[in-house]
Amino acid sequence: MKAKEKAKELVDKIYYDIDFDLVGMPNTKKMVAKQCALIAVDEMIKILPYSYSETRFYLDELEKEIIAYENES
């Protein structure tokens, strides 16, 4: 799966799993979902040995795509 597709999947999954609704503040919920996804990816990067360069490259790309992700809804 491409990093852009995975970023969308990850942010959307967290977004819909968040168990609160901020009436009139939908962008805040999206921002929280993106931050959670970034934390998860960052933690994977921290524990990954540099010898896994292909995986590390993918996670770096995933992190960039999460930051850039804009939810259409």
N, C-alpha and C positions, 0 to 999 in steps of 0.2 A: 504494500500500500504506500502510495506517495505521501510525503510529509504533509502536504497541504490537505489531503483527504483525511489523514489521521488527526491533524490539528482540529479540523471541523468536527470529527467524530468525538474526540476527547472533550472539547469544550461543550458541545451539545449534550453529551452524556451527563457531564457534571451540572450543566445548566438545568436540565430537566430533573435531576436528582436533588437539587437544592430544595429543602423542605420549608421554604418561606417565600412569600410573595410581597414585593415592595410595590404597592399600588401607586401608580403614577411615576415609578422609578425603574422601568424595565432595563435601562442601561446599567444600573447598579448591579442587578442580578447577573447580567452578562459579564460585567467587570470582575465580579467575584468568581464566576466560573472560569474565566480566563486565568485569573491569578492562581486558582487551585491547580489548573492544568500546568501552569508554569512551574509551580512548586514541585509537582510530581516529576516533571521532566528534569528539573534541576537536581532533584535528589538522585535520579537514575544516573545523571552525568557525574555526580560526585563520587559514586561508588564504582563506576565503570573504569577498569584499567585502560590506560592509553593504548595497550596492545590491540584493543578492539576498535581500530580506527574507523572501519566502515560503519559500525553501530554508532560510534561517537559522532561521526559526520551526520548520520540520520537524525540523531537526537538534537544536534545543533540546528539542523534544518527544521525539525519539528518545533523547536523553541521559537525560531524566527516566524514560522507560519502561525503559531498560536498568537504571537504578538500582533501579527498583521490581520488576523482573522476578524472578519466583520459578519455578524449573523444577519441573514436576510430578513428574519422575522421581527 
